[in-house]
Amino acid sequence: MKYLLIVVQIFVLYAFCWVGTVLVTWLHMPLPGSIIGLLLLLGCLLSGIVPAKFVKEGAGFLLPILTLLFIPATVGIMNYPQLLSGYGVVLVIIVTASTLITFILTGKLARRMEGKVDDCN
């Protein structure tokens, strides 16, 4: 029964993604449909239209395997060797720097939200 619940909840998550994709196509928006779907899901969760329990188990199942879901996108980059050859080093530097900045800012924000004083200025 638990596995059926997970499958249904993953279907609900996929439905939000699909609705986002349909809206992007219909409205000719310059954003990915998956992002619009996530924003719709967020709005429904915050407004109470969709209670968190309707997607909690499905999302919890997908979270540990999230990195596997990015493999097709990563492998797809190999179709564009010209992108990596000319700008590869610059892209690696930008991704590394932005990741470090994100880690630092997230840590500082988490400490501030916990009420701890940030001594690492």
Secondary structure, 3 states (H helix, E strand, C coil): CHHHHHHHHHHHHHHHHHHHHHHHHHHCCCCCHHHHHHHHHHHHHHHCCCCHHHCHHHHHHHHHHHHHHCHHHHHHHHHCHHHHHHHHHHHHHHHHHHHHHHHHHHHHHHHHHHCCCCCCC
